[in-house]
Amino acid sequence: MKRRLAADAGAIQAQLDLVLGLFPPGPVTEGMGYATRGGKRIRGFLVMESARLHGVDAAAALWPACAIEALHAYSLVHDDLPAMDDDDLRRGQPTVHVRWDEATAVLVGDALQSLAFEMVSDPQTGLSAEVRAELTHTLARAAGGQGMVLGQARDIAAESAETPLTLDEIITLQEGKTGALIEWSATAGARMGRADPAPLLAYARALGLAFQIQDDVIDVTGDAAQVGKAVGKDAAAGKATFVSLLGLEGAKTRAATLVEIACDALSVYEARADGLRELARFVISRQS
Amino acid sequence: MKRRLAADAGAIQAQLDLVLGLFPPGPVTEGMGYATRGGKRIRGFLVMESARLHGVDAAAALWPACAIEALHAYSLVHDDLPAMDDDDLRRGQPTVHVRWDEATAVLVGDALQSLAFEMVSDPQTGLSAEVRAELTHTLARAAGGQGMVLGQARDIAAESAETPLTLDEIITLQEGKTGALIEWSATAGARMGRADPAPLLAYARALGLAFQIQDDVIDVTGDAAQVGKAVGKDAAAGKATFVSLLGLEGAKTRAATLVEIACDALSVYEARADGLRELARFVISRQS
């Protein structure tokens, strides 16, 4: 799976480098390149693989794949800010506000969000205007105050709450924070291919939750050097997580069940969706 | 002119309130409403007036008008952050990070940027997918690392530079920081009406610069209570401005000349563009 992810990751990286190479030199452009380097590119892969599933041209799918990775990168840069999660390390490298400064990090995140919408709506994709407008609209909804930003706001509110979150509250929080972009990515191929996105949406809902449960597992079992960012912060802060609520084994079992649900949701695609099934299994086996 | 601005501003406010009324309650949604209230709505008016000029339905034009005001509001919320311009007052009210906190201000800005792209690409506008995709793509370019964010980055870099900027450098900076969004707003009507945007682009280039010169004039001649934000900061910081480089009278003369250029650029529209000409004259007469 890592090899399949790496192949798409390489294409996404090359395209992002090409686009950013046309930007005027300066700290914001450098920071945008820095923040979009590395990572597993799971969201980008979901776009590419769901596009392949619907016979969409890979060269066209590369644009929304880059867009979602730019959007994800923006969210990480802003999440790492001192006023937010205050993290110094990301993907094994200093975070943008540490490497440059806070003002640059705010602007890098802002510009990466704009870049996401620039790329997803670009006529050079060869995608029809209908598809580009729909991808844009759904991405904006997934990213904003009813999606990812809402999840992030709930996460921050939880840190200062007097009582830890319940399981239902954590699930709702994660559906925004992580789930919304994963759902968009997995359904992008169906939207590009003008097919029903419902099976991919069901797959992505289960996958997104499994992904976040595994993140909580890694936060407890991983070490910072391998993970590339600080670990154990949630437990130290007394935050409710899937692991604190379900126990380590309970969390692992729940994630495995969700992966089975995700794989089953793709039955209509038969064996053609095995790449997406493999990804789902990879998501809960990863240690970083 | 103030009455004409107020009419469109009222429609824009009602539409933004309607859309945000559907968002889940919480500090980010509240902050989004707070940050989009007030202001002169010059960018929104440019969208509405250029749409009228091309016979575009006002109900359709309202969406991109709201989008540009949401985008402008995001840029103000982030510009006011302590790591950026560190301003406590905006439109006569506490800035978002003062009223709430920095994390909320980062998220409010982020969500407002998403909202801008959500609104400009919304199928409910009744605009064709071609128009929505083009408005999205051009807005993203105007907002991002080659447009507004680039101008903002240059502005921040100028503060710590050893030598003050030259006139050419300030003009380049302002073309990004203020000009890009004004150009997008003024040309939006032509894009919606599938007309040549060149005359409106020439108008907007001159208008944007006149607007920024007048901002520098107000920073010297205005008082905080009337302006609704801190004044005299640039002079106190020893920053090069149009006034420091051209003198107060020189700056006023330059702005007046630019307004004439802006008005002349609209000759193809004859008297039908008098609303836009009136706006240009208003821009250099305003004291806040």
Interface residues (C-beta under 8 A of the other chain):
Chain A: L22 F23 P24 G26 P27 V28 T29 M32 Y74 H78 L81 A83 M84 D101 E102 A103 T104 V106 L107 G109 D110 A111 Q113 S114 L115 F117 E118 S121 D122 P123 S128 A129 E130 R132 A133 E134 T136 H137 L139 A140 R141 A143 G144 G145 Q146 G147 V149 L150 Q152 A153 R154 I156 A157
Chain B: F23 P24 G26 P27 V28 T29 M32 Y74 H78 L81 A83 M84 D101 E102 A103 T104 V106 L107 G109 D110 A111 Q113 S114 L115 F117 E118 S121 D122 P123 S128 A129 E130 R132 A133 E134 T136 H137 L139 A140 R141 A143 G144 G145 Q146 G147 V149 L150 Q152 A153 R154 I156 A157
